[in-house]
Amino acid sequence: MRILVTNDDGIQSPGIIALAKALAAIGEVWVVAPDRERTAVAHAVTLHKPLRLHQLAPRTYAVNGTPVDCVNLALLKVMPKPPAIVVSGINKGVNLGDDVMYSGTVSAAMEGTILGVPSVAVSQEGQGQFRFEVGATYAARVVRLILAQGLPEETLLNINIPNRPRHEIKGVRITCLSRRRFHNPIIEKLDPHGRKYYWIAGERISWSRSKDADHEAIEDGFVSMTPVRLDSTHYGVLDQFRAWEPLVTRGGKKSSSPQPSIGRTRKVTS
């Protein structure tokens, strides 16, 4: 039973060390992870420079690339046979709501899913200090379930663990992704030469999509488990948009027949 472990915080992160240790009780753990922190690189793939593998220990490799690079190299070059599961984490900080679009942790699990391997992303709430031993406990429980029961096709699990001792965690909730709002997401400053520069930062001030939302589960002291699909097609509006087919085909030329329309998208302001 081979298990691939990776992350976006780098191969020396205590989160990946705790995760690999916990999963060693389940199967043969292989660690292939970035050689340094690669937070928020999303699904980036390295195309314009060579990738290099450095073996640090038996079945342990550092890569000068992204989390997605690591999964590709591990599955297609490093491991003698594909793993039974890919586990990405444990990330320093939660990956809730829209953050999954930017997360290297989640993208590594997504790449495993694309390559046909059941995959899970694990993130730990915290600031400065992280209870990785708690996250590793829940990750191992989920891995055992996935190995026994599998995952739906083209579906990965995104797991977030609240910053609480294990005995204070109230349970587990199956959740959906939230939407988040930031205050002042772009910070403008001046360098010593009077030139402007910018930080993409900001403070999260509000959430939406509160029904079964992942952020609510964490706030209430529950582990959040969100199934995420690879196919993000909005099937519910396909028929509506098919009304555009003849309009685009004609290049906007007027037709004598009534032109179908789609309801306007209303801009929501916070």
PyRosetta script that sets phi, psi and omega in degrees:
from pyrosetta import init, pose_from_sequence

init()
pose = pose_from_sequence("MRILVTNDDGIQSPGIIALAKALAAIGEVWVVAPDRERTAVAHAVTLHKPLRLHQLAPRTYAVNGTPVDCVNLALLKVMPKPPAIVVSGINKGVNLGDDVMYSGTVSAAMEGTILGVPSVAVSQEGQGQFRFEVGATYAARVVRLILAQGLPEETLLNINIPNRPRHEIKGVRITCLSRRRFHNPIIEKLDPHGRKYYWIAGERISWSRSKDADHEAIEDGFVSMTPVRLDSTHYGVLDQFRAWEPLVTRGGKKSSSPQPSIGRTRKVTS")
pose.set_psi(1, 102.6)
pose.set_omega(1, -178.8)
pose.set_phi(2, -95.6)
pose.set_psi(2, 137.8)
pose.set_omega(2, 179.1)
pose.set_phi(3, -125.1)
pose.set_psi(3, 125.3)
pose.set_omega(3, 174.2)
pose.set_phi(4, -94.4)
pose.set_psi(4, 128.6)
pose.set_omega(4, 177.2)
pose.set_phi(5, -116.1)
pose.set_psi(5, 133.0)
pose.set_omega(5, 177.5)
pose.set_phi(6, -145.6)
pose.set_psi(6, -178.5)
pose.set_omega(6, 179.1)
pose.set_phi(7, -167.4)
pose.set_psi(7, -172.8)
pose.set_omega(7, 171.9)
pose.set_phi(8, -122.3)
pose.set_psi(8, -0.4)
pose.set_omega(8, 179.5)
pose.set_phi(9, -89.4)
pose.set_psi(9, -5.2)
pose.set_omega(9, 179.3)
pose.set_phi(10, 102.0)
pose.set_psi(10, 154.0)
pose.set_omega(10, -171.3)
pose.set_phi(11, -68.4)
pose.set_psi(11, -18.1)
pose.set_omega(11, 179.0)
pose.set_phi(12, -91.8)
pose.set_psi(12, 0.8)
pose.set_omega(12, -178.4)
pose.set_phi(13, -64.1)
pose.set_psi(13, 136.7)
pose.set_omega(13, 177.0)
pose.set_phi(14, -62.9)
pose.set_psi(14, -21.9)
pose.set_omega(14, 178.4)
pose.set_phi(15, -66.2)
pose.set_psi(15, -43.7)
pose.set_omega(15, -179.7)
pose.set_phi(16, -73.2)
pose.set_psi(16, -30.7)
pose.set_omega(16, 177.6)
pose.set_phi(17, -66.3)
pose.set_psi(17, -44.8)
pose.set_omega(17, 178.6)
pose.set_phi(18, -64.3)
pose.set_psi(18, -39.5)
pose.set_omega(18, -179.5)
pose.set_phi(19, -65.0)
pose.set_psi(19, -48.1)
pose.set_omega(19, -179.6)
pose.set_phi(20, -61.0)
pose.set_psi(20, -39.5)
pose.set_omega(20, 179.2)
pose.set_phi(21, -63.6)
pose.set_psi(21, -43.1)
pose.set_omega(21, -179.2)
pose.set_phi(22, -67.1)
pose.set_psi(22, -38.5)
pose.set_omega(22, -176.5)
pose.set_phi(23, -78.7)
pose.set_psi(23, -15.3)
pose.set_omega(23, 177.4)
pose.set_phi(24, -63.4)
pose.set_psi(24, -21.4)
pose.set_omega(24, 176.8)
pose.set_phi(25, -76.4)
pose.set_psi(25, -10.6)
pose.set_omega(25, -176.8)
pose.set_phi(26, -104.7)
pose.set_psi(26, -39.0)
pose.set_omega(26, -176.4)
pose.set_phi(27, -163.6)
pose.set_psi(27, -170.3)
pose.set_omega(27, -180.0)
pose.set_phi(28, -83.2)
pose.set_psi(28, 112.7)
pose.set_omega(28, -173.7)
pose.set_phi(29, -90.9)
pose.set_psi(29, 130.1)
pose.set_omega(29, 171.0)
pose.set_phi(30, -113.6)
pose.set_psi(30, 132.5)
pose.set_omega(30, 179.3)
pose.set_phi(31, -114.7)
pose.set_psi(31, 119.3)
pose.set_omega(31, 174.5)
pose.set_phi(32, -132.5)
pose.set_psi(32, 109.3)
pose.set_omega(32, -170.6)
pose.set_phi(33, -142.2)
pose.set_psi(33, 162.4)
pose.set_omega(33, 177.9)
pose.set_phi(34, -60.4)
pose.set_psi(34, 148.6)
pose.set_omega(34, -179.2)
pose.set_phi(35, -76.9)
pose.set_psi(35, -7.9)
pose.set_omega(35, 176.6)
pose.set_phi(36, -153.5)
pose.set_psi(36, 176.0)
pose.set_omega(36, -177.0)
pose.set_phi(37, -64.1)
pose.set_psi(37, 134.9)
pose.set_omega(37, 179.7)
pose.set_phi(38, -131.7)
pose.set_psi(38, 39.9)
pose.set_omega(38, -177.5)
pose.set_phi(39, -61.2)
pose.set_psi(39, 139.9)
pose.set_omega(39, 172.7)
pose.set_phi(40, 63.5)
pose.set_psi(40, 29.5)
pose.set_omega(40, 175.2)
pose.set_phi(41, -88.8)
pose.set_psi(41, -1.8)
pose.set_omega(41, 178.2)
pose.set_phi(42, 56.0)
pose.set_psi(42, -133.5)
pose.set_omega(42, -174.2)
pose.set_phi(43, -100.6)
pose.set_psi(43, 33.9)
pose.set_omega(43, -177.2)
pose.set_phi(44, -64.8)
pose.set_psi(44, 141.5)
pose.set_omega(44, 175.6)
pose.set_phi(45, -122.7)
pose.set_psi(45, 138.8)
pose.set_omega(45, -178.7)
pose.set_phi(46, -84.4)
pose.set_psi(46, 116.9)
pose.set_omega(46, -177.6)
pose.set_phi(47, -118.4)
pose.set_psi(47, -16.3)
pose.set_omega(47, -169.8)
pose.set_phi(48, -115.9)
pose.set_psi(48, 17.8)
pose.set_omega(48, 171.8)
pose.set_phi(49, -155.8)
pose.set_psi(49, 157.0)
pose.set_omega(49, -179.7)
pose.set_phi(50, -72.0)
pose.set_psi(50, 147.2)
pose.set_omega(50, 174.5)
pose.set_phi(51, -97.3)
pose.set_psi(51, 140.9)
pose.set_omega(51, -179.3)
pose.set_phi(52, -127.7)
pose.set_psi(52, 136.7)
pose.set_omega(52, 177.4)
pose.set_phi(53, -100.3)
pose.set_psi(53, 136.0)
pose.set_omega(53, 174.8)
pose.set_phi(54, -126.4)
pose.set_psi(54, 115.5)
pose.set_omega(54, 179.3)
pose.set_phi(55, -79.8)
pose.set_psi(55, 122.3)
pose.set_omega(55, -177.7)
pose.set_phi(56, -99.8)
pose.set_psi(56, -24.4)
pose.set_omega(56, -178.3)
pose.set_phi(57, -166.3)
pose.set_psi(57, 172.3)
pose.set_omega(57, 176.2)
pose.set_phi(58, -56.0)
pose.set_psi(58, 127.6)
pose.set_omega(58, 178.0)
pose.set_phi(59, 61.0)
pose.set_psi(59, 26.5)
pose.set_omega(59, -179.6)
pose.set_phi(60, -133.1)
pose.set_psi(60, 120.2)
pose.set_omega(60, -173.6)
pose.set_phi(61, -134.3)
pose.set_psi(61, 140.3)
pose.set_omega(61, 171.2)
pose.set_phi(62, -104.7)
pose.set_psi(62, 144.1)
pose.set_omega(62, -177.2)
pose.set_phi(63, -128.2)
pose.set_psi(63, 138.2)
pose.set_omega(63, 177.4)
pose.set_phi(64, -85.2)
pose.set_psi(64, 50.2)
pose.set_omega(64, -176.9)
pose.set_phi(65, -145.9)
pose.set_psi(65, -163.5)
pose.set_omega(65, -175.7)
pose.set_phi(66, -89.8)
pose.set_psi(66, 169.6)
pose.set_omega(66, 175.4)
pose.set_phi(67, -57.9)
pose.set_psi(67, -38.7)
pose.set_omega(67, 178.5)
pose.set_phi(68, -65.8)
pose.set_psi(68, -40.0)
pose.set_omega(68, 174.1)
pose.set_phi(69, -56.2)
pose.set_psi(69, -43.4)
pose.set_omega(69, -177.0)
pose.set_phi(70, -61.5)
pose.set_psi(70, -43.7)
pose.set_omega(70, -179.7)
pose.set_phi(71, -65.2)
pose.set_psi(71, -43.3)
pose.set_omega(71, 178.9)
pose.set_phi(72, -61.5)
pose.set_psi(72, -48.5)
pose.set_omega(72, -180.0)
pose.set_phi(73, -62.9)
pose.set_psi(73, -42.3)
pose.set_omega(73, -178.3)
pose.set_phi(74, -61.9)
pose.set_psi(74, -48.4)
pose.set_omega(74, -174.7)
pose.set_phi(75, -75.1)
pose.set_psi(75, -33.5)
pose.set_omega(75, -171.8)
pose.set_phi(76, -101.6)
pose.set_psi(76, -15.4)
pose.set_omega(76, -176.9)
pose.set_phi(77, -132.1)
pose.set_psi(77, -41.0)
pose.set_omega(77, -169.0)
pose.set_phi(78, -84.4)
pose.set_psi(78, -51.4)
pose.set_omega(78, -173.5)
pose.set_phi(79, -79.4)
pose.set_psi(79, 139.4)
pose.set_omega(79, -178.6)
pose.set_phi(80, -66.3)
pose.set_psi(80, -29.0)
pose.set_omega(80, 176.3)
pose.set_phi(81, -142.0)
pose.set_psi(81, 154.4)
pose.set_omega(81, 179.7)
pose.set_phi(82, -59.6)
pose.set_psi(82, 146.5)
pose.set_omega(82, 178.2)
pose.set_phi(83, -74.5)
pose.set_psi(83, 163.8)
pose.set_omega(83, 175.2)
pose.set_phi(84, -77.2)
pose.set_psi(84, -23.1)
pose.set_omega(84, -177.2)
pose.set_phi(85, -159.5)
pose.set_psi(85, 150.2)
pose.set_omega(85, 171.8)
pose.set_phi(86, -110.9)
pose.set_psi(86, 129.5)
pose.set_omega(86, 178.3)
pose.set_phi(87, -124.2)
pose.set_psi(87, 122.0)
pose.set_omega(87, -177.0)
pose.set_phi(88, -110.5)
pose.set_psi(88, 127.2)
pose.set_omega(88, -179.5)
pose.set_phi(89, 140.6)
pose.set_psi(89, -160.9)
pose.set_omega(89, -5.5)
pose.set_phi(90, -82.2)
pose.set_psi(90, 126.8)
pose.set_omega(90, -175.1)
pose.set_phi(91, -74.6)
pose.set_psi(91, 144.5)
pose.set_omega(91, 173.8)
pose.set_phi(92, -78.7)
pose.set_psi(92, 98.3)
pose.set_omega(92, -177.8)
pose.set_phi(93, 105.8)
pose.set_psi(93, 155.2)
pose.set_omega(93, -175.2)
pose.set_phi(94, -75.7)
pose.set_psi(94, 156.9)
pose.set_omega(94, 170.8)
pose.set_phi(95, -124.0)
pose.set_psi(95, 88.1)
pose.set_omega(95, -175.0)
pose.set_phi(96, -112.7)
pose.set_psi(96, 152.4)
pose.set_omega(96, 171.4)
pose.set_phi(97, 54.8)
pose.set_psi(97, -135.0)
pose.set_omega(97, -177.2)
pose.set_phi(98, -60.8)
pose.set_psi(98, -19.2)
pose.set_omega(98, -178.3)
pose.set_phi(99, -59.8)
pose.set_psi(99, -23.2)
pose.set_omega(99, -180.0)
pose.set_phi(100, -63.2)
pose.set_psi(100, -22.9)
pose.set_omega(100, 179.4)
pose.set_phi(101, -70.1)
pose.set_psi(101, -25.8)
pose.set_omega(101, -177.6)
pose.set_phi(102, -102.5)
pose.set_psi(102, -15.8)
pose.set_omega(102, -168.7)
pose.set_phi(103, -73.1)
pose.set_psi(103, 126.3)
pose.set_omega(103, 171.1)
pose.set_phi(104, -69.4)
pose.set_psi(104, -31.8)
pose.set_omega(104, 177.9)
pose.set_phi(105, -60.8)
pose.set_psi(105, -50.1)
pose.set_omega(105, -179.7)
pose.set_phi(106, -68.6)
pose.set_psi(106, -37.1)
pose.set_omega(106, -179.1)
pose.set_phi(107, -64.5)
pose.set_psi(107, -33.6)
pose.set_omega(107, 176.0)
pose.set_phi(108, -62.7)
pose.set_psi(108, -42.9)
pose.set_omega(108, 176.5)
pose.set_phi(109, -66.3)
pose.set_psi(109, -36.1)
pose.set_omega(109, 178.0)
pose.set_phi(110, -63.4)
pose.set_psi(110, -40.8)
pose.set_omega(110, 179.3)
pose.set_phi(111, -65.7)
pose.set_psi(111, -38.9)
pose.set_omega(111, 174.9)
pose.set_phi(112, -59.5)
pose.set_psi(112, -41.6)
pose.set_omega(112, 178.8)
pose.set_phi(113, -64.6)
pose.set_psi(113, -42.5)
pose.set_omega(113, 177.4)
pose.set_phi(114, -58.1)
pose.set_psi(114, -37.0)
pose.set_omega(114, -179.2)
pose.set_phi(115, -84.5)
pose.set_psi(115, 5.8)
pose.set_omega(115, 172.6)
pose.set_phi(116, 88.4)
pose.set_psi(116, 16.5)
pose.set_omega(116, -179.8)
pose.set_phi(117, -110.7)
pose.set_psi(117, 130.6)
pose.set_omega(117, 175.1)
pose.set_phi(118, -54.2)
pose.set_psi(118, 134.9)
pose.set_omega(118, -171.7)
pose.set_phi(119, -141.5)
pose.set_psi(119, 152.6)
pose.set_omega(119, -179.1)
pose.set_phi(120, -144.8)
pose.set_psi(120, 142.9)
pose.set_omega(120, 174.8)
pose.set_phi(121, -111.4)
pose.set_psi(121, 137.0)
pose.set_omega(121, -176.1)
pose.set_phi(122, -127.0)
pose.set_psi(122, 127.9)
pose.set_omega(122, -179.4)
pose.set_phi(123, -132.3)
pose.set_psi(123, 145.9)
pose.set_omega(123, -174.7)
pose.set_phi(124, -118.4)
pose.set_psi(124, 123.6)
pose.set_omega(124, 174.8)
pose.set_phi(125, -67.4)
pose.set_psi(125, 146.6)
pose.set_omega(125, 177.0)
pose.set_phi(126, 163.9)
pose.set_psi(126, 169.1)
pose.set_omega(126, 175.8)
pose.set_phi(127, -141.9)
pose.set_psi(127, 111.3)
pose.set_omega(127, -178.4)
pose.set_phi(128, 80.9)
pose.set_psi(128, -63.9)
pose.set_omega(128, 177.0)
pose.set_phi(129, -105.0)
pose.set_psi(129, 137.0)
pose.set_omega(129, -178.2)
pose.set_phi(130, -126.5)
pose.set_psi(130, 138.1)
pose.set_omega(130, 179.8)
pose.set_phi(131, -88.4)
pose.set_psi(131, 69.2)
pose.set_omega(131, -175.7)
pose.set_phi(132, -65.3)
pose.set_psi(132, -27.3)
pose.set_omega(132, 179.0)
pose.set_phi(133, -65.7)
pose.set_psi(133, -31.1)
pose.set_omega(133, 176.6)
pose.set_phi(134, -71.4)
pose.set_psi(134, -46.5)
pose.set_omega(134, 177.9)
pose.set_phi(135, -59.8)
pose.set_psi(135, -39.8)
pose.set_omega(135, -179.2)
pose.set_phi(136, -65.6)
pose.set_psi(136, -35.4)
pose.set_omega(136, 178.2)
pose.set_phi(137, -62.1)
pose.set_psi(137, -47.5)
pose.set_omega(137, -179.7)
pose.set_phi(138, -70.9)
pose.set_psi(138, -34.5)
pose.set_omega(138, 176.6)
pose.set_phi(139, -60.8)
pose.set_psi(139, -43.5)
pose.set_omega(139, -180.0)
pose.set_phi(140, -63.9)
pose.set_psi(140, -39.1)
pose.set_omega(140, 178.2)
pose.set_phi(141, -62.8)
pose.set_psi(141, -43.4)
pose.set_omega(141, 180.0)
pose.set_phi(142, -67.1)
pose.set_psi(142, -41.6)
pose.set_omega(142, 179.6)
pose.set_phi(143, -59.7)
pose.set_psi(143, -43.0)
pose.set_omega(143, 178.2)
pose.set_phi(144, -59.7)
pose.set_psi(144, -41.8)
pose.set_omega(144, 179.2)
pose.set_phi(145, -65.5)
pose.set_psi(145, -43.0)
pose.set_omega(145, -180.0)
pose.set_phi(146, -64.5)
pose.set_psi(146, -42.6)
pose.set_omega(146, 179.0)
pose.set_phi(147, -63.3)
pose.set_psi(147, -31.8)
pose.set_omega(147, -179.9)
pose.set_phi(148, -83.0)
pose.set_psi(148, -36.3)
pose.set_omega(148, -171.7)
pose.set_phi(149, -117.5)
pose.set_psi(149, -13.1)
pose.set_omega(149, 179.9)
pose.set_phi(150, 78.1)
pose.set_psi(150, -178.2)
pose.set_omega(150, 175.6)
pose.set_phi(151, -127.0)
pose.set_psi(151, 153.0)
pose.set_omega(151, 174.0)
pose.set_phi(152, -58.7)
pose.set_psi(152, 154.6)
pose.set_omega(152, -179.2)
pose.set_phi(153, -59.7)
pose.set_psi(153, 139.5)
pose.set_omega(153, 177.1)
pose.set_phi(154, 57.5)
pose.set_psi(154, 35.8)
pose.set_omega(154, -178.5)
pose.set_phi(155, -132.6)
pose.set_psi(155, 130.7)
pose.set_omega(155, 173.4)
pose.set_phi(156, -115.7)
pose.set_psi(156, 164.6)
pose.set_omega(156, 177.2)
pose.set_phi(157, -108.6)
pose.set_psi(157, 131.7)
pose.set_omega(157, 175.1)
pose.set_phi(158, -109.0)
pose.set_psi(158, 113.9)
pose.set_omega(158, -174.2)
pose.set_phi(159, -111.6)
pose.set_psi(159, 133.9)
pose.set_omega(159, 175.2)
pose.set_phi(160, -128.3)
pose.set_psi(160, 134.3)
pose.set_omega(160, -176.5)
pose.set_phi(161, -113.9)
pose.set_psi(161, 129.5)
pose.set_omega(161, -179.7)
pose.set_phi(162, -68.8)
pose.set_psi(162, 158.2)
pose.set_omega(162, -178.0)
pose.set_phi(163, -83.3)
pose.set_psi(163, 74.1)
pose.set_omega(163, -179.6)
pose.set_phi(164, -141.3)
pose.set_psi(164, 153.6)
pose.set_omega(164, 170.3)
pose.set_phi(165, -59.3)
pose.set_psi(165, 155.1)
pose.set_omega(165, -175.0)
pose.set_phi(166, -57.1)
pose.set_psi(166, -38.4)
pose.set_omega(166, -177.0)
pose.set_phi(167, -72.7)
pose.set_psi(167, -12.0)
pose.set_omega(167, 178.8)
pose.set_phi(168, -99.1)
pose.set_psi(168, -3.8)
pose.set_omega(168, 176.2)
pose.set_phi(169, -77.5)
pose.set_psi(169, 128.3)
pose.set_omega(169, -170.2)
pose.set_phi(170, -81.2)
pose.set_psi(170, -17.1)
pose.set_omega(170, -179.0)
pose.set_phi(171, 150.2)
pose.set_psi(171, -156.5)
pose.set_omega(171, -177.3)
pose.set_phi(172, -127.4)
pose.set_psi(172, 138.9)
pose.set_omega(172, 174.8)
pose.set_phi(173, -124.0)
pose.set_psi(173, 138.6)
pose.set_omega(173, 169.7)
pose.set_phi(174, -84.0)
pose.set_psi(174, 126.5)
pose.set_omega(174, -168.0)
pose.set_phi(175, -130.3)
pose.set_psi(175, 171.4)
pose.set_omega(175, 171.7)
pose.set_phi(176, -113.6)
pose.set_psi(176, 168.3)
pose.set_omega(176, -179.6)
pose.set_phi(177, -77.2)
pose.set_psi(177, 138.5)
pose.set_omega(177, 178.3)
pose.set_phi(178, -87.5)
pose.set_psi(178, 172.6)
pose.set_omega(178, 165.5)
pose.set_phi(179, -112.8)
pose.set_psi(179, 141.3)
pose.set_omega(179, -178.0)
pose.set_phi(180, -124.5)
pose.set_psi(180, 151.9)
pose.set_omega(180, 177.8)
pose.set_phi(181, -119.4)
pose.set_psi(181, 143.2)
pose.set_omega(181, 179.6)
pose.set_phi(182, -118.1)
pose.set_psi(182, 146.8)
pose.set_omega(182, 171.5)
pose.set_phi(183, -93.6)
pose.set_psi(183, 127.9)
pose.set_omega(183, 177.6)
pose.set_phi(184, 51.8)
pose.set_psi(184, 62.2)
pose.set_omega(184, -175.6)
pose.set_phi(185, -67.8)
pose.set_psi(185, -20.3)
pose.set_omega(185, 176.2)
pose.set_phi(186, -116.0)
pose.set_psi(186, 119.6)
pose.set_omega(186, 179.8)
pose.set_phi(187, -102.1)
pose.set_psi(187, 124.2)
pose.set_omega(187, -179.2)
pose.set_phi(188, -104.1)
pose.set_psi(188, 132.9)
pose.set_omega(188, 178.4)
pose.set_phi(189, -138.3)
pose.set_psi(189, 174.9)
pose.set_omega(189, 177.7)
pose.set_phi(190, -117.2)
pose.set_psi(190, 137.9)
pose.set_omega(190, 175.3)
pose.set_phi(191, -84.1)
pose.set_psi(191, 175.6)
pose.set_omega(191, -177.4)
pose.set_phi(192, -59.7)
pose.set_psi(192, -17.5)
pose.set_omega(192, 179.5)
pose.set_phi(193, -95.5)
pose.set_psi(193, 7.2)
pose.set_omega(193, 178.5)
pose.set_phi(194, 80.7)
pose.set_psi(194, 10.3)
pose.set_omega(194, 179.5)
pose.set_phi(195, -91.9)
pose.set_psi(195, 143.2)
pose.set_omega(195, -178.7)
pose.set_phi(196, -75.8)
pose.set_psi(196, 143.7)
pose.set_omega(196, 167.8)
pose.set_phi(197, -142.1)
pose.set_psi(197, 167.6)
pose.set_omega(197, -169.1)
pose.set_phi(198, -135.4)
pose.set_psi(198, 145.2)
pose.set_omega(198, 169.8)
pose.set_phi(199, -116.2)
pose.set_psi(199, 130.7)
pose.set_omega(199, 169.6)
pose.set_phi(200, -85.0)
pose.set_psi(200, 104.9)
pose.set_omega(200, -174.3)
pose.set_phi(201, -144.8)
pose.set_psi(201, -129.0)
pose.set_omega(201, 179.1)
pose.set_phi(202, 103.0)
pose.set_psi(202, 162.5)
pose.set_omega(202, -178.6)
pose.set_phi(203, -112.4)
pose.set_psi(203, 128.4)
pose.set_omega(203, 178.7)
pose.set_phi(204, -67.0)
pose.set_psi(204, 126.7)
pose.set_omega(204, -175.3)
pose.set_phi(205, -117.8)
pose.set_psi(205, -19.3)
pose.set_omega(205, -178.4)
pose.set_phi(206, -159.3)
pose.set_psi(206, 159.5)
pose.set_omega(206, 177.3)
pose.set_phi(207, -127.2)
pose.set_psi(207, 156.9)
pose.set_omega(207, 170.5)
pose.set_phi(208, -132.2)
pose.set_psi(208, -176.3)
pose.set_omega(208, -170.6)
pose.set_phi(209, 57.2)
pose.set_psi(209, 65.1)
pose.set_omega(209, -173.0)
pose.set_phi(210, -80.4)
pose.set_psi(210, -19.5)
pose.set_omega(210, -177.8)
pose.set_phi(211, -71.5)
pose.set_psi(211, 118.7)
pose.set_omega(211, -179.9)
pose.set_phi(212, 57.5)
pose.set_psi(212, 29.5)
pose.set_omega(212, -174.2)
pose.set_phi(213, -78.2)
pose.set_psi(213, 146.8)
pose.set_omega(213, -178.2)
pose.set_phi(214, -64.9)
pose.set_psi(214, -37.1)
pose.set_omega(214, -178.1)
pose.set_phi(215, -66.2)
pose.set_psi(215, -33.8)
pose.set_omega(215, 178.6)
pose.set_phi(216, -67.1)
pose.set_psi(216, -39.0)
pose.set_omega(216, 178.8)
pose.set_phi(217, -59.7)
pose.set_psi(217, -45.7)
pose.set_omega(217, 179.8)
pose.set_phi(218, -63.3)
pose.set_psi(218, -44.7)
pose.set_omega(218, -179.7)
pose.set_phi(219, -62.0)
pose.set_psi(219, -32.5)
pose.set_omega(219, -179.4)
pose.set_phi(220, -85.7)
pose.set_psi(220, -0.6)
pose.set_omega(220, 177.1)
pose.set_phi(221, 90.1)
pose.set_psi(221, 21.3)
pose.set_omega(221, 179.2)
pose.set_phi(222, -108.9)
pose.set_psi(222, 149.2)
pose.set_omega(222, 168.6)
pose.set_phi(223, -71.1)
pose.set_psi(223, 132.6)
pose.set_omega(223, 179.6)
pose.set_phi(224, -100.2)
pose.set_psi(224, 130.1)
pose.set_omega(224, 175.2)
pose.set_phi(225, -126.2)
pose.set_psi(225, 114.4)
pose.set_omega(225, -176.8)
pose.set_phi(226, -116.7)
pose.set_psi(226, 119.7)
pose.set_omega(226, 172.3)
pose.set_phi(227, -75.6)
pose.set_psi(227, 128.7)
pose.set_omega(227, -177.0)
pose.set_phi(228, -119.6)
pose.set_psi(228, 129.3)
pose.set_omega(228, -179.3)
pose.set_phi(229, -94.1)
pose.set_psi(229, 146.1)
pose.set_omega(229, 174.2)
pose.set_phi(230, -68.7)
pose.set_psi(230, -41.1)
pose.set_omega(230, -175.9)
pose.set_phi(231, -80.1)
pose.set_psi(231, 108.7)
pose.set_omega(231, -178.9)
pose.set_phi(232, -99.6)
pose.set_psi(232, 16.0)
pose.set_omega(232, 176.3)
pose.set_phi(233, -58.7)
pose.set_psi(233, 135.9)
pose.set_omega(233, 176.8)
pose.set_phi(234, -90.2)
pose.set_psi(234, 86.5)
pose.set_omega(234, -174.5)
pose.set_phi(235, -64.6)
pose.set_psi(235, -26.7)
pose.set_omega(235, -176.7)
pose.set_phi(236, -66.3)
pose.set_psi(236, -18.3)
pose.set_omega(236, -178.5)
pose.set_phi(237, -115.3)
pose.set_psi(237, 9.1)
pose.set_omega(237, -179.2)
pose.set_phi(238, -58.3)
pose.set_psi(238, -45.3)
pose.set_omega(238, -178.9)
pose.set_phi(239, -63.7)
pose.set_psi(239, -36.0)
pose.set_omega(239, 177.6)
pose.set_phi(240, -62.8)
pose.set_psi(240, -44.8)
pose.set_omega(240, -177.6)
pose.set_phi(241, -73.7)
pose.set_psi(241, -20.2)
pose.set_omega(241, 176.2)
pose.set_phi(242, -63.2)
pose.set_psi(242, -21.2)
pose.set_omega(242, 175.5)
pose.set_phi(243, -64.3)
pose.set_psi(243, -18.7)
pose.set_omega(243, 179.3)
pose.set_phi(244, -82.9)
pose.set_psi(244, -15.7)
pose.set_omega(244, -174.0)
pose.set_phi(245, -54.4)
pose.set_psi(245, -51.7)
pose.set_omega(245, -179.5)
pose.set_phi(246, -67.2)
pose.set_psi(246, -30.9)
pose.set_omega(246, -179.9)
pose.set_phi(247, -67.1)
pose.set_psi(247, -43.2)
pose.set_omega(247, 178.7)
pose.set_phi(248, -71.0)
pose.set_psi(248, -37.4)
pose.set_omega(248, 178.8)
pose.set_phi(249, -59.6)
pose.set_psi(249, -41.6)
pose.set_omega(249, -178.3)
pose.set_phi(250, -81.7)
pose.set_psi(250, -4.4)
pose.set_omega(250, 178.9)
pose.set_phi(251, 70.6)
pose.set_psi(251, 30.9)
pose.set_omega(251, 177.7)
pose.set_phi(252, 84.9)
pose.set_psi(252, 4.7)
pose.set_omega(252, 179.4)
pose.set_phi(253, -67.2)
pose.set_psi(253, 145.0)
pose.set_omega(253, -178.4)
pose.set_phi(254, -69.6)
pose.set_psi(254, 146.7)
pose.set_omega(254, 177.5)
pose.set_phi(255, -123.0)
pose.set_psi(255, 150.2)
pose.set_omega(255, 179.2)
pose.set_phi(256, -73.9)
pose.set_psi(256, -19.5)
pose.set_omega(256, 179.8)
pose.set_phi(257, -85.6)
pose.set_psi(257, 153.1)
pose.set_omega(257, 179.2)
pose.set_phi(258, -57.2)
pose.set_psi(258, 139.4)
pose.set_omega(258, -178.7)
pose.set_phi(259, -94.1)
pose.set_psi(259, 121.3)
pose.set_omega(259, 177.7)
pose.set_phi(260, -67.5)
pose.set_psi(260, 155.2)
pose.set_omega(260, -179.4)
pose.set_phi(261, -139.3)
pose.set_psi(261, 161.5)
pose.set_omega(261, 176.5)
pose.set_phi(262, -111.9)
pose.set_psi(262, 141.7)
pose.set_omega(262, -179.2)
pose.set_phi(263, -56.5)
pose.set_psi(263, 142.3)
pose.set_omega(263, 179.5)
pose.set_phi(264, -62.7)
pose.set_psi(264, 146.2)
pose.set_omega(264, 174.2)
pose.set_phi(265, -86.7)
pose.set_psi(265, 119.7)
pose.set_omega(265, -177.5)
pose.set_phi(266, -85.5)
pose.set_psi(266, 126.8)
pose.set_omega(266, 178.2)
pose.set_phi(267, -73.0)
pose.set_psi(267, 128.9)
pose.set_omega(267, -179.6)
pose.set_phi(268, -102.0)
pose.set_psi(268, 128.2)
pose.set_omega(268, 178.0)
pose.set_phi(269, -110.6)
pose.set_psi(269, 148.0)
pose.set_omega(269, -179.3)
pose.set_phi(270, -105.1)
pose.dump_pdb("model.pdb")
